Amino acid sequence: MIVLKRVLPGSLFCLVIGLVCVLVQRLVPEVSALLIAILAGIIAANLVKLPAVLDDGVAFSAKKILRTGIVLLGFSIVLDDIVALGWGVVLVIVAVVFGGLFGTMLIGQRLGVTRSQSILIGAGFSVCGAAAVAGVESTIKRKDSEVATAIALVVLYGTLMILVAPLALGAAGLDDRLAGLIAGSSIHEVAQVVAVGGIMGGGVLTVAVIVKLARVLMLAPMIAVLGLMERNREDRGHRAPIVPLFVAGFIAASVVATMVDLPTGFLSVISFLQTLCLAAAMFALGLGIKFAQFKQVGFRPVLLGGLSTALVAAISTVGMILVS
């Protein structure tokens, strides 16, 4: 009861802001509720002094509510749609995720970026943006400032991709399916993929979203691989689980969505709750991003973010052209 009283004010605050962001997205579908929430959190963190009574609830939102949103996200992934893409496309998606992650770690090592920072950037850029960063951060030893930096870089480079990807894919003269395959397998956030697909047209959008959801599904095996790697690095006295409970819930939700014909009304409610939870969590995470921290970060993580974006885009483009 005491814990509930501590977390309730901050959690309700984040949920209310998340709800406002969802409603804005409903009014302007081209705008991402998650992106609005992150930006709102960043602005609030740097311009407003929030009361300390909110701190516990904000921390709760950034972890527990986030994980609830990730579990609910699993209901939007129907495995049959992913298999229908063809095994060649699925293999390219696997290559994008793990090639992007380990390639970013290798580049980060060469640049002198910390291992944990490189993992967070690689995870966010190769899987599903801020949600992947937040999902991975509980698996590795890291600093809060590194999580904030990775999320800020997802926002920065993901926004740039919304501007650049339609121009580049349009100039290349690709058909809708190939353009959708490349967009869905190279752009960071689900909402950013939707934005690019919406700009380019319905044919691109449908393919891009399915491919992106296949990348989101890869969050589970990626966290399992990182969990195993960290267990081998840690002492035997304290080891994090290879597959966290929320990842198991995410997989279970996807299996249910695939095997059970769920009512449309139920899926609509789940979609709303999922977006609300993730928006609330993104706002909470945004509150941890203070511009003063970036004076200590330096240019190298920013450069790593750009190189990671280029790496993921290169693997995606070459791979999808080869299997199409």
C-alpha positions in Angstrom: 0.0 0.0 0.0 2.9 2.3 0.9 4.6 1.5 -2.5 1.3 2.3 -4.3 1.0 5.7 -2.6 4.6 6.5 -3.7 4.2 5.5 -7.3 0.6 6.6 -7.9 1.1 10.4 -8.4 4.0 10.1 -10.9 2.4 7.2 -12.7 -1.0 9.0 -13.1 0.9 12.1 -14.3 2.7 10.1 -17.0 -0.5 8.3 -18.0 -2.4 11.5 -18.4 0.4 13.0 -20.6 0.5 9.8 -22.5 -3.3 10.0 -23.0 -3.0 13.5 -24.4 -0.3 12.3 -26.8 -2.5 9.5 -28.0 -5.4 11.9 -28.6 -3.2 14.2 -30.6 -2.2 11.2 -32.7 -5.9 10.3 -33.2 -6.5 13.9 -34.5 -3.3 14.0 -36.6 -2.5 10.4 -37.6 0.7 11.4 -39.3 2.2 12.4 -35.9 3.5 9.7 -33.5 2.2 9.6 -30.0 5.5 8.1 -28.8 7.5 10.8 -30.5 5.3 13.6 -29.0 5.7 12.0 -25.6 9.5 11.8 -25.8 9.7 15.4 -26.9 7.3 16.5 -24.2 9.3 14.7 -21.6 12.6 16.3 -22.8 11.0 19.8 -22.9 9.6 19.3 -19.4 12.9 18.0 -18.0 14.8 21.0 -19.3 12.3 23.8 -18.7 10.3 22.8 -15.6 11.2 21.7 -12.1 8.8 18.9 -11.3 7.9 18.1 -7.7 9.9 15.3 -6.0 6.6 13.4 -5.2 6.4 12.4 -8.9 9.9 10.8 -9.0 8.9 7.2 -7.9 6.0 7.1 -10.3 8.0 8.4 -13.2 10.6 5.6 -12.5 7.8 3.1 -12.3 6.4 4.3 -15.7 9.8 4.1 -17.4 10.1 0.4 -16.4 6.9 -1.4 -15.4 4.4 0.5 -17.6 6.9 0.3 -20.4 7.1 -3.5 -20.1 3.3 -3.7 -20.0 3.2 -1.8 -23.3 5.8 -4.1 -24.8 3.7 -7.2 -23.8 0.6 -5.7 -25.3 2.5 -4.9 -28.5 2.8 -8.6 -29.0 -0.9 -8.8 -29.9 -0.3 -6.7 -33.0 2.1 -9.3 -34.4 0.5 -12.1 -36.4 3.2 -14.7 -37.2 1.4 -15.8 -40.4 1.8 -12.3 -41.9 5.5 -12.5 -41.3 5.9 -16.0 -42.8 4.0 -14.8 -45.8 6.8 -12.3 -46.6 8.9 -15.3 -47.6 11.9 -16.9 -45.8 14.4 -14.8 -47.8 12.9 -11.6 -46.4 12.8 -13.1 -42.9 16.5 -14.0 -43.1 17.3 -10.4 -44.2 15.4 -9.1 -41.2 17.5 -11.4 -38.9 20.6 -10.1 -40.6 19.5 -6.5 -40.1 18.9 -7.0 -36.4 22.0 -8.9 -35.4 24.2 -7.4 -38.1 23.1 -3.9 -36.9 23.6 -4.8 -33.2 27.0 -6.4 -33.4 28.2 -4.1 -36.2 27.4 -1.1 -34.0 29.2 -2.7 -31.1 32.3 -3.2 -33.2 32.2 0.3 -34.6 31.6 1.7 -31.1 34.7 -0.2 -29.9 36.8 1.4 -32.7 35.4 4.9 -31.8 36.1 4.4 -28.1 32.4 4.4 -27.1 31.6 2.3 -24.1 30.3 -1.2 -24.7 27.0 -0.5 -22.9 26.4 2.7 -24.9 27.1 0.8 -28.1 24.7 -2.0 -27.2 21.9 0.5 -26.4 22.4 2.4 -29.7 22.7 -0.8 -31.7 19.6 -2.3 -30.1 17.5 0.8 -30.7 18.6 1.3 -34.3 18.4 -2.3 -35.4 15.1 -3.3 -33.8 12.4 -0.8 -32.7 13.9 2.4 -31.4 13.2 3.7 -27.9 11.2 0.7 -26.8 14.2 -1.6 -27.7 16.6 0.6 -25.8 14.3 0.5 -22.8 13.8 -3.2 -23.1 17.6 -3.9 -23.3 18.7 -1.6 -20.6 17.5 -3.9 -17.8 19.6 -6.7 -19.3 23.0 -5.0 -19.2 25.1 -2.9 -16.8 24.7 0.7 -18.0 24.4 4.3 -16.8 21.2 6.2 -16.9 22.9 8.9 -19.0 23.7 6.2 -21.6 20.0 5.2 -21.9 19.0 8.8 -22.3 21.6 9.3 -25.0 20.5 6.3 -27.0 16.8 7.4 -26.8 17.7 10.9 -27.9 19.7 9.6 -30.8 16.8 7.4 -31.9 14.6 10.5 -32.0 17.2 12.5 -33.9 18.1 9.9 -36.6 14.6 8.5 -36.8 13.2 11.9 -37.5 15.9 12.5 -40.2 14.9 9.1 -41.8 11.3 10.4 -42.1 12.7 13.2 -44.2 15.3 11.3 -46.2 13.8 7.9 -46.8 10.9 8.9 -49.0 13.2 11.1 -51.2 15.8 8.4 -51.5 13.4 5.5 -52.2 11.4 7.6 -54.6 14.4 8.7 -56.5 15.6 5.1 -56.8 12.4 4.3 -58.7 11.6 1.1 -56.7 8.3 -0.6 -56.9 6.0 -0.4 -53.8 6.9 -3.8 -52.4 10.6 -3.4 -52.5 10.4 0.2 -51.2 8.2 -1.1 -48.4 10.6 -3.9 -47.6 13.5 -1.5 -47.3 11.6 1.1 -45.4 10.3 -1.4 -42.9 13.7 -3.1 -42.3 15.8 0.1 -42.0 13.8 2.8 -40.2 14.0 2.8 -36.4 10.5 3.3 -34.8 7.2 1.7 -35.8 5.6 5.2 -35.9 8.5 6.5 -38.1 7.9 3.6 -40.5 4.2 4.5 -40.6 5.0 8.1 -41.3 7.3 7.1 -44.3 4.8 4.6 -45.6 2.0 7.2 -45.4 4.1 9.7 -47.3 4.9 7.2 -50.1 1.4 5.6 -50.4 -0.7 2.7 -49.2 1.2 0.0 -51.2 4.4 0.9 -49.4 2.8 1.3 -46.0 1.2 -2.2 -45.8 4.5 -4.0 -46.6 6.6 -1.7 -44.5 4.5 -2.1 -41.4 4.5 -6.0 -41.6 8.3 -6.0 -42.1 8.7 -3.6 -39.1 6.6 -5.8 -36.9 8.8 -8.7 -37.8 11.8 -6.6 -36.6 9.9 -5.9 -33.4 9.4 -9.6 -32.9 13.2 -9.9 -33.0 13.4 -8.0 -29.7 12.8 -11.2 -27.8 15.7 -13.3 -29.3 18.0 -10.2 -29.2 17.4 -9.7 -25.5 17.9 -13.5 -24.9 21.3 -13.3 -26.7 22.4 -10.2 -24.8 21.2 -11.8 -21.6 23.3 -14.9 -22.3 26.3 -12.7 -23.1 25.9 -10.7 -19.9 25.6 -13.9 -17.8 28.9 -15.1 -19.2 30.5 -11.7 -18.2 29.0 -11.5 -14.7 30.0 -13.4 -11.6 28.0 -16.4 -10.7 26.5 -14.7 -7.6 24.2 -12.4 -9.5 22.8 -13.2 -13.0 19.9 -11.6 -14.8 17.5 -14.0 -16.5 18.2 -14.8 -20.1 14.6 -14.1 -21.1 12.9 -11.5 -18.8 9.3 -12.1 -17.9 8.0 -9.2 -20.0 9.7 -10.7 -23.1 8.1 -14.0 -22.5 4.7 -12.2 -22.2 5.4 -10.4 -25.5 6.1 -13.8 -27.2 3.0 -15.3 -25.6 0.8 -12.4 -26.8 2.1 -12.8 -30.4 1.3 -16.6 -30.3 -2.2 -15.9 -29.0 -2.8 -13.3 -31.8 -1.6 -15.9 -34.3 -3.6 -18.9 -33.1 -6.8 -17.2 -31.9 -9.2 -15.1 -34.0 -9.5 -12.3 -31.5 -12.5 -9.9 -31.8 -11.9 -6.6 -33.5 -13.2 -4.7 -30.5 -10.7 -6.5 -28.2 -7.8 -5.7 -30.5 -8.8 -2.1 -30.7 -8.8 -1.8 -26.9 -5.4 -3.6 -26.7 -4.0 -1.3 -29.4 -5.2 1.8 -27.4 -3.8 0.5 -24.1 -0.5 -0.5 -25.8 0.0 3.0 -27.3 -1.1 4.6 -24.0 1.4 2.6 -22.0 4.3 3.2 -24.4 3.5 6.9 -24.7 3.4 7.2 -20.9 6.7 5.4 -20.7 8.3 7.5 -23.4 7.3 10.6 -21.5 8.9 9.2 -18.4 12.1 8.3 -20.3 12.1 11.8 -21.9 12.1 13.3 -18.4 15.5 11.7 -17.9 17.0 13.4 -20.9 18.7 16.7 -19.8 20.7 18.7 -22.2 23.4 19.4 -19.6 24.2 15.6 -19.7 25.2 15.9 -23.3 28.1 18.1 -22.5 29.7 15.1 -21.0 28.6 12.7 -23.7 30.8 14.1 -26.5 30.5 13.7 -30.3 31.4 10.0 -30.5 28.0 8.5 -29.6 26.4 10.9 -32.0 28.8 9.7 -34.8 28.1 6.1 -33.8 24.4 6.8 -34.2 24.9 8.0 -37.7 27.1 5.1 -38.7 24.7 2.6 -37.1 21.8 4.2 -39.2 23.9 3.8 -42.3 24.9 0.2 -41.5 21.3 -0.9 -40.9 20.2 0.9 -44.1 23.0 -0.8 -46.1 22.2 -4.3 -44.8 18.5 -3.7 -45.4 18.9 -2.3 -48.9 21.4 -4.9 -50.2 19.6 -7.8 -48.6 16.1 -6.9 -49.8 17.3 -6.3 -53.4 19.0 -9.7 -53.4 15.9 -11.6 -52.2 13.3 -9.7 -54.2 
